[in-house]
């Protein structure tokens, strides 16, 4: 193994570990703050929606991001094809879950769950935008960029959630987090 590759592996390991530690640490701190500001019922509503939405989350990329990383020769055509596939899949899932939100709310007997789930369904589209870029950065072993982006999003999202919870927005603080 060349020295350059070994150095990239060590740097990649460091940045990946730092990202995982930051994810856990920042997430833990934000969760403690939100637990003091919100009720268990508000956490429960988001958990109900998350159970349903997370089941479909695996469909967005269908392993194509991993294929981009593992494939030896990857062209712009490959990246573009996966990007558009993810966008179409994410858009379809958003529409499906937006309109299924009423049925899920009825199933749980929680009418307030409908708008919560409708807003959360847009995460499918948002997630679709990031998958190809994350695969490219991973393939290029630019874990420092991924980690910095993850930390920035954790701080921004967590800060938004805490501010909204402090202002009394209840369950919406968790949704917009």
C-alpha angles and dihedrals in degrees: 000000000000121000091241093056092045090053091050090051093051092046091047091050091049094050093044091050091047090051093051092047091047091048092053096039099045091040091051094050093047091047091053092050093046091046088059093048102040136052126246088244090062091051088047093055092054090045090054091054092042092056092057097039096046091058090064096040092086090062096065098078102013091202094302092121090058089048090055090052096047099040112100098214115037122175132193086257090061093049091046094048093051091045093053092043089053092047093051092045092046092048093049092048090049091053093044095049093041090060095037091055092091092054092049091048089051091048091055091037089233112125092186088062092073098071091037091056092043091056093043090052089071088070087080091066093042091050090049090062094057105044101078093043090050090049091050092049091048092050089050089048091237094148091149090066092047092048094047091049091048093050091047091050092047092051094044095045094041092046090050091050093049094047092048091046090050090051090053102254092137116190091009089067088064093043094053093040 
